[in-house]
Amino acid sequence: MKSIDPVALTQELIQRPSVTPDDAGCLDLISKHLESMGFVCHRLPFEDVDNLYARFGTSEPNFCFAGHTDVVPIGDKSRWSMDPFGGEIKDGYVWGRGAVDMKGGIACFVAAVSEVLSSNYLGSISLLLTSDEEGPAVNGTVKAIEWLKQRNEKITYCLVGEPTNPTELGQMVKVGRRGSITGSITVIGKTGHVAYPHFAANPIPPLMDYLQTLLADPLDKGMQDFQPSNLEVTTFDVGNPTTNVIPAKASAIFNIRFNPVHNGASLKTYLNEKLESVKVRHQSDLEWNLECSISGESFLTHHETLRKLIGDAVAEVTGKTPEFSTTGGTSDARFLKDICPVVEFGLINKEAHQVDEKVLVEDLYALTKVYKKILQSV
């Protein structure tokens, strides 16, 4: 069996402009490679999202690599010094959107599998890929997991190939994540002339009061393995084009990344209690609307066998002892942890979502070696 070059495959994947939820042919390319190795591939379309579950072998353990082929938009193309969908090699890097997040990681896993399967491999290997991770994440991994459950398909261990290392390959393995809840708050008052405020009800100060109340006190001080929870206001919108009119409506959105001191339900209660305490300080004829959306709960993978398996492989290939961390944003690991032990290890994350995203060629080869060592040690 001919081994697959992770650099060439990274280039090919980047050249497919798979902005969420458009897969742009990435899964076709990956399926073609996997089927040539003996994988059974299942395409799982849900709504406008295409997904793939592929498996080699039927025995256990079943080691699964999970990830996403979709990428975020490129933004202003004129700011890129290279074609964002060119996949060109320059100065020792492969350039393009998705190079590190996470087409490079997917290419490394496929390449590692091609090398491992060149000899007799005991056990099973699977891939679970979606084109919905950078988007709403409702028609991707979540629904694929339900499909797996319906078929009684078991995954023993899972590695998500998200970029996890701050600046150098081998620095960090993610063994958990904080949860995420988004709040959307709207205050509706009464429009009027700024010279006659007693005839109006300005919604801006009450909304500011609520946000300042939320920001006044820390949610917690953090805990073992987790940073403190933090609340960040991400938008504040009035949409008032004039300077002498009190607006009728003001709205804001905020996000909380929370550790296991809290859960989504407890934070919803907390946010509503704070809202009630603020309402009494303002006009009673204001209309308040708070909506909360939980995109994931916090979790920590305690599975020592999996943690040691990944840590040892990383150390052997890179010469570094990786930190086991829960820092960073969310990933599809928040869904996969419900069906199996899951950790994350991939490329360097400082380039993710940036203009001129790129990955070192040498890192692609090194990451392939890490993934190969993991598979050989399962």
C-alpha positions, -999 to 999 in steps of 0.1 A, spaced: 0 0 0 14 34 -10 18 59 18 0 92 15 20 124 18 3 146 44 17 178 28 2 170 -6 -31 161 9 -32 193 30 -27 212 -2 -55 194 -20 -79 200 9 -70 237 12 -77 240 -25 -113 231 -19 -130 262 -5 -151 245 21 -165 274 40 -192 262 65 -213 243 57 -201 237 21 -178 206 21 -166 216 -14 -156 180 -22 -132 175 8 -151 144 20 -151 129 -16 -113 132 -16 -109 117 18 -133 89 11 -115 80 -20 -82 76 -1 -98 57 27 -118 33 5 -85 24 -13 -72 13 21 -102 -9 28 -123 15 49 -161 12 47 -173 48 42 -208 61 52 -218 95 40 -242 111 64 -260 141 50 -282 160 75 -300 191 61 -273 211 44 -244 194 61 -224 165 48 -206 142 72 -185 110 70 -180 80 92 -154 56 79 -142 24 96 -115 -1 90 -119 -34 107 -147 -48 129 -129 -58 161 -122 -37 192 -107 -14 202 -120 11 177 -98 42 177 -116 71 162 -101 103 148 -126 132 147 -125 165 130 -140 189 105 -134 198 69 -152 232 70 -134 264 75 -143 300 85 -145 327 58 -113 343 46 -125 379 53 -109 405 31 -90 386 4 -68 417 -3 -52 413 31 -38 378 22 -3 377 9 -11 342 -7 -42 328 -23 -62 316 7 -74 286 -12 -42 280 -31 -24 256 -8 9 269 -20 43 261 -3 65 290 5 92 295 32 87 260 46 49 265 51 18 254 34 -4 285 32 -42 287 31 -74 288 50 -77 256 71 -40 248 71 -40 243 109 -78 244 116 -80 217 107 -73 203 72 -36 198 81 -46 176 110 -70 155 89 -43 150 63 -19 138 90 -43 113 103 -51 99 68 -13 97 61 -7 80 94 -34 54 87 -19 47 53 15 39 69 0 18 97 -21 -3 74 9 -12 53 14 -40 78 -11 -62 95 -31 -40 120 -51 -55 148 -82 -36 159 -103 -10 142 -96 26 130 -124 50 123 -128 86 112 -158 109 120 -157 141 100 -182 169 97 -185 201 77 -205 219 104 -180 225 133 -173 261 125 -210 268 122 -241 261 142 -229 225 149 -264 211 149 -263 189 117 -228 176 121 -213 155 149 -244 157 171 -265 139 145 -237 116 134 -234 104 170 -271 96 170 -266 76 138 -238 57 155 -260 49 185 -288 36 162 -264 12 146 -249 2 180 -215 14 166 -190 16 195 -160 39 197 -134 29 222 -112 60 222 -114 93 203 -88 118 193 -100 152 179 -74 167 157 -80 203 165 -49 226 168 -40 224 205 -4 237 207 2 274 216 35 279 197 53 246 192 42 211 184 42 189 215 33 215 240 -3 207 248 -29 180 248 -65 191 255 -82 167 280 -113 188 286 -130 221 278 -150 247 296 -187 249 287 -203 277 267 -235 296 272 -246 326 251 -271 352 264 -291 375 241 -308 404 260 -332 430 245 -347 460 264 -377 477 247 -386 512 259 -404 541 243 -389 564 217 -390 602 221 -373 635 218 -341 638 238 -353 672 251 -384 656 266 -371 624 283 -401 623 307 -422 613 277 -399 585 267 -383 554 282 -347 551 272 -337 514 271 -299 520 270 -291 528 307 -311 498 320 -293 475 296 -260 489 306 -269 484 342 -277 447 336 -244 441 318 -224 460 345 -241 440 372 -230 407 354 -195 420 351 -192 434 386 -184 401 403 -163 372 392 -182 340 385 -157 319 404 -119 317 411 -113 287 389 -106 251 401 -82 223 396 -76 217 359 -98 247 349 -94 284 345 -119 308 361 -152 312 343 -154 344 323 -182 365 308 -175 387 278 -199 411 261 -196 406 224 -222 431 209 -242 461 221 -266 474 194 -290 503 193 -292 510 156 -301 547 162 -291 569 132 -300 602 149 -285 622 178 -317 638 191 -340 607 194 -342 583 223 -343 549 207 -370 524 214 -348 493 217 -314 483 228 -299 448 227 -267 430 236 -251 396 233 -227 380 258 -209 347 262 -198 328 293 -171 301 292 -176 282 324 -158 255 344 -175 227 363 -183 250 392 -214 258 371 -235 241 345 -258 255 318 -289 252 339 -274 269 369 -261 298 348 -295 303 332 -310 306 367 -282 330 378 -287 352 347 -324 354 353 -320 362 390 -296 390 381 -321 403 356 -349 404 382 -326 424 406 -319 450 379 -355 454 368 -366 469 401 -342 498 396 -359 509 364 -392 519 349 -418 493 351 -431 498 316 -398 485 300 -400 452 283 -371 428 289 -363 397 269 -334 374 278 -327 342 258 -299 318 267 -284 291 245 -261 264 258 -236 251 232 -218 227 254 -212 217 290 -177 216 306 -160 182 308 -127 166 318 -114 133 305 -100 113 334 -92 82 314 -56 75 323 -49 49 297 -59 73 269 -41 103 284 -9 82 288 -12 68 253 -14 103 237 12 118 261 38 91 255 34 93 217 38 131 217 68 130 240 85 103 219 81 121 186 86 157 197 108 154 227 85 175 248 63 165 277 29 179 269 8 198 293 -27 184 298 -49 214 296 -86 225 294 -79 260 280 -93 274 248 -127 274 231 -151 246 224 -148 218 199 -168 188 188 -152 170 217 -180 184 238 -204 160 220 -181 130 217 -173 129 254 -208 115 259 -200 83 240 -163 76 247 -132 90 263 -119 119 242 -88 140 240 -75 166 215 -41 169 199 -32 187 167 -12 215 151 -2 250 164 -33 271 171 -19 306 169 -26 307 131 -62 295 134 -87 318 117 -61 344 109 -52 361 77 -23 342 60 -31 310 80 -2 285 74 14 254 88 50 243 89 57 215 65 79 198 91 50 199 116 28 180 92 53 152 90 59 153 128 22 151 136 18 122 112 45 104 132 26 111 164 -7 98 151 11 67 137 27 61 170 -7 64 188 -23 38 165 6 14 169 3 17 207 -35 12 210 
